[in-house]
Amino acid sequence: MAVSSVRLSVSGAMVLVTACASSPEAPPRFDVAASLESQIDTFVYADKATRKRMKSVNTLALTGCNVLFATRTRASASTGSGMFGEVGNTVRSEAKISQIYTLEGLTDADMQAMADGICADAETRLLRAGYAVKPYAEFRSHPEQVALAASGRAAPLNHSVGSGGTKQEYRVFTRAGETVHGAAYLGTAGGLAQAFKSAGGTSSWNHEARLMQDLGADSVQIDVMVDFATVESSGHAQATQVRNTNRASVSGDARLSISGQLRIVPLADLKCWERFGKKECGQIQDMAKVTSRLGLSHDEPFYDSLVDATTTGDKVASGVSKALSTLAMLGGVSGSSSSDVTRYTVTVNPDTYGRVASAATTSFVDMAVLAAKREGSK
């Protein structure tokens, strides 16, 4: 529910602009009774290069698997005056609202076990889609796989996604005994380190390409994001905007949803050479990719409790800021503002959470693989 401005006539025009939480608009839900084919275009999309790359895919090897568990989700929104917002005797009082959801009930050991299960199941989904698959158990001790597994950042690691009005915090896990070597998680320092390693033929990509050649397999990498809450923001006012922002809203809902990306690099498309006695291959930038459009969820309860955990301090600060904002406005002082923070704690049971997350992840992986295979058949 967005709140519009209120005008008071006290020796001129005064605008008290407020914000409040709103009920979320439910996105399309995944229908477990419907076919995956009928829902592909709703939940995932394939990059342009996918059709070209998938035509040469033959035998697959899952060389990377990352599972991100959301632990904290936050969204905020605010009102604001435009460049010509305060004219004449107009006095504005701005407002900011935030909602924060925090997950409790899972340990790192719980999340690692779930990640291992999700990654193992991904191989099964590839097999059931009709692809030949090199089992991870058979190549995990291969020297290039060992080097690849040790080439990234130690897991688990913290990773933030989003900016501005909405931000999510994740714990990133990969298969037990491996490091996280995906470029998205390395950061600037990690990216530079990979560049230096590449000069000597020891970057993550160098090891992966040599592994593909030794196995005679195409590389598959999967990222799965497990979210426990959906929080949306109407956004923040910008200093350079022309018009006033008199309406601000945040909507929140505890909802387990799965999103992610499937990436495939065909062995046949590698361009390789010999350097310093080692095989090296150019990195393919436009690989086959299938990415989520919307989070996919199963309509099954996944949490034990959802509690309003707003602290007394939050409430006091909100009340004080509103009171000061109103007093400042009534006194003709511009530039005042109020804030309102609401916190929720979502407590889960590892068994229930893991079962629901795994079922939804299976649906996502099946759909992503099917989308990639469909593009390759065109």
Disulfide bonds with the S-S distance in Angstrom:
Cys65-Cys119 2.05
Cys272-Cys281 2.03
